[in-house]
């Protein structure tokens, strides 16, 4: 029984004699740096951001495209169509509808990547001789 008293008093003396560490006093500890994922931007993403800054992922956006006069060479173009193109100031027009997609790969590894892309569809606007009520 005397041994346990001796051991208890020895441990109490060690605790009392050890220095008290204040966390603010530690100056030689470096902050941990979290490795960020490598961001890969596709050409379509860069073009969309160049056209309109501040695009948000998973939200749909649309852009109007115009081909300048003389850019399309078509021998079948009628006189009426040529006049229309001249009055409008462009050969052809299209609408691009799409959204920003971010695809992670290699999650949890040192090769973690985040691919940003603008996934879109181009709708060509054309003039046809079909009236709105025609089905065929």
C-alpha positions as CSV (number, residue, x, y, z in Angstrom):
1,X,0.0,0.0,0.0
2,X,2.9,2.3,0.7
3,X,4.1,1.8,-2.9
4,X,0.9,3.2,-4.4
5,X,1.2,6.3,-2.1
6,X,4.8,6.7,-3.3
7,X,3.8,6.3,-7.0
8,X,0.9,8.8,-6.6
9,X,3.1,11.4,-5.0
10,X,5.8,10.9,-7.7
11,X,3.3,11.4,-10.5
12,X,1.8,14.4,-8.8
13,X,5.3,16.0,-8.5
14,X,6.0,15.3,-12.2
15,X,2.7,17.0,-13.2
16,X,3.4,20.0,-11.0
17,X,7.0,20.4,-12.3
18,X,6.1,20.2,-16.0
19,X,5.8,23.5,-17.8
20,X,2.4,24.7,-18.9
21,X,2.1,25.2,-22.6
22,X,0.0,28.1,-23.9
23,X,-1.1,27.5,-27.5
24,X,-0.6,31.2,-28.4
25,X,3.0,31.0,-27.3
26,X,3.9,28.4,-29.9
27,X,5.6,30.2,-32.8
28,X,7.5,27.5,-34.7
29,X,4.5,25.5,-35.8
30,X,3.7,26.0,-39.5
31,X,0.1,26.1,-40.8
32,X,-1.0,23.1,-42.8
33,X,-1.5,23.8,-46.5
34,X,-4.4,22.1,-48.1
35,X,-3.6,21.0,-51.6
36,X,-6.2,22.4,-54.0
37,X,-7.5,20.4,-57.0
38,X,-5.9,21.2,-60.4
39,X,-8.5,23.1,-62.4
40,X,-8.7,22.2,-66.1
41,X,-10.7,24.5,-68.3
42,X,-11.8,23.4,-71.8
43,X,-11.8,25.6,-74.8
44,X,-15.6,25.8,-74.9
45,X,-15.6,26.9,-71.2
46,X,-13.0,29.6,-72.0
47,X,-15.1,30.9,-74.9
48,X,-18.2,31.0,-72.8
49,X,-16.5,32.9,-70.0
50,X,-15.0,35.3,-72.5
51,X,-18.4,36.0,-73.9
52,X,-20.0,36.5,-70.5
53,X,-18.1,36.6,-67.2
54,X,-19.5,35.2,-64.0
55,X,-21.2,32.1,-65.3
56,X,-22.5,29.8,-62.6
57,X,-22.4,26.0,-62.9
58,X,-25.7,24.0,-63.6
59,X,-27.5,27.2,-64.7
60,X,-28.6,27.5,-68.4
61,X,-27.3,30.3,-70.6
62,X,-27.8,31.3,-74.2
63,X,-25.7,33.2,-76.7
64,X,-26.4,34.5,-80.2
65,X,-23.9,33.8,-82.9
66,X,-23.7,35.6,-86.2
67,X,-21.7,34.7,-89.3
68,X,-20.6,37.9,-91.1
69,X,-21.5,38.6,-94.7
70,X,-19.4,36.7,-97.2
71,X,-18.4,33.9,-94.7
72,X,-20.8,31.3,-96.2
73,X,-20.4,30.4,-99.8
74,X,-23.5,28.7,-101.2
75,X,-24.3,28.7,-104.9
76,X,-27.9,27.7,-104.2
77,X,-28.7,30.9,-102.3
78,X,-31.7,32.7,-103.9
79,X,-31.8,36.3,-104.7
80,X,-34.4,36.8,-102.0
81,X,-32.1,35.2,-99.4
82,X,-29.2,37.4,-100.5
83,X,-31.3,40.5,-100.1
84,X,-32.4,39.4,-96.7
85,X,-28.8,38.7,-95.7
86,X,-27.7,42.2,-96.9
87,X,-30.5,43.9,-95.0
88,X,-29.8,42.0,-91.8
89,X,-26.0,42.4,-92.1
90,X,-25.0,38.8,-91.6
91,X,-25.0,35.5,-93.6
92,X,-26.3,33.2,-90.9
93,X,-27.4,33.2,-87.3
94,X,-27.5,30.6,-84.5
95,X,-28.4,30.3,-80.9
96,X,-26.1,28.4,-78.4
97,X,-27.9,27.0,-75.3
98,X,-25.9,25.3,-72.6
99,X,-24.6,25.2,-69.0
100,X,-21.4,25.1,-67.1
101,X,-20.5,21.6,-65.9
102,X,-17.8,20.8,-63.3
103,X,-16.5,17.2,-63.3
104,X,-14.1,16.1,-60.5
105,X,-11.7,13.2,-61.1
106,X,-9.1,11.6,-58.9
107,X,-11.0,12.7,-55.8
108,X,-9.0,12.2,-52.6
109,X,-5.7,11.7,-54.3
110,X,-2.8,14.0,-55.0
111,X,-3.8,13.9,-58.7
112,X,-7.2,15.5,-58.0
113,X,-8.6,17.5,-61.0
114,X,-11.7,19.6,-61.6
115,X,-12.6,19.8,-65.3
116,X,-14.8,22.8,-66.2
117,X,-16.7,22.7,-69.4
118,X,-19.6,24.5,-71.2
119,X,-21.9,21.7,-72.5
120,X,-24.1,23.3,-75.2
121,X,-26.2,22.8,-78.3
122,X,-26.0,25.0,-81.3
123,X,-29.4,25.7,-83.0
124,X,-29.1,27.0,-86.5
125,X,-31.8,29.5,-87.4
126,X,-32.9,29.0,-91.0
127,X,-35.5,30.3,-93.4
128,X,-37.8,27.7,-94.9
129,X,-40.8,27.9,-97.1
130,X,-42.9,25.8,-94.7
131,X,-45.8,27.7,-93.1
132,X,-46.4,27.2,-89.4
133,X,-49.5,25.1,-89.9
134,X,-47.9,22.7,-92.4
135,X,-47.0,19.2,-91.1
136,X,-45.1,17.9,-94.0
